[in-house]
Every structure is written in structure tokens, then in C-alpha cells.
């Protein structure tokens, strides 16, 4: 899966979250792309995702090149903030364009997860969510200590299509 293919898993996760918010009216949650190494907002933006979770991209020669290019890009942006130099601005823009092209060609680790984060913690509600059939039961920890609610992996949420919405609509009387 490439960055341009993130729209479907993100849309499916947002549909699940919307349904959970209808079912649990006090739910104050939002969606993130997450792994054990970090989290990012759920947008199909290669550079933003790479900045927050470089490990979400498959380990390859291209990813190593992207790490170097990303460091160079960040350095140019920092220097330009102080200097306001048009040459540095142009160079950083070229670097950003090259980085975006490179990251768009790298596969994303399909086991990367779409997870919920909470604006306010309600542990009783989290306990209900942990066993709710709309969340990924295999990936969501069931302990009282965990507040990690996983809606699915990129791979599993990509595969959910119209059937997902049929399932969601079957429970519309919550």
C-alpha cells in the first residue's frame, strides 16, 4: 500500500468512529494512524506521516534515502526561518518535492494501525469499547491499564468495503 491508497482505510476507520460516537454519545475521541513507534493524524500526506512515524514505511534503500533527505529538508527549513533567504527557501522546496516523490514510491507497512485517542478519558466507556464488535478485537488490549482502542490495520480497513457500511447500518438503532 502506498500513501495515495490511504484514503479508503482512513474513510472506513472514520465511518467506524462515527458509528461508535452514535452508539456511545459521551465518546470524545479522534482518529490517529499509530504504531509502537509513534502516531500521526490520519491524512494521506507522505511527508507528515514520515515525520511522525518513519517506521510506517517499509524498510528499504529508498526509506534510508528518505531519512537523509528528510533531515536535509528539516535543516533547510530551520535555517531559512532564521535567515529568510530566498535561495534556502527554493532549495528546501526542491528538497520537499523530491522527498514527496520518493515517499510516494515506498510501500507503507500494512500492519500500521488506525487507532482512537481520547479528548477525555472515561475508563468505563473504554472498557465497553474494548469489547465492542466494531473495534479490532485481536489488536485491542483488554486490560484496565490500556486505553489503546484499535479500529484495525491499514490492510484490514482497506479490505472493508460496502460490507462495513452494511454492518454499521444494521446497528443504527443504538
Secondary structure, DSSP 4 states (H G I P E B T S, - for coil): --GGGHHHHHHHHHHHHHHHHHHSTT--EEEEEEETTEEEES---HHHHHHH-GGGBPPSHHHHHHHHHHHHHHHHHHHHHHH--HHHHHHHHHHHHHHHHHHHTSPBPTT-EEEEEESS--HHHHHHHHT-TTS-TTTS--STT---EEEEEHHHHHH--HHHHHHHHHTTT-
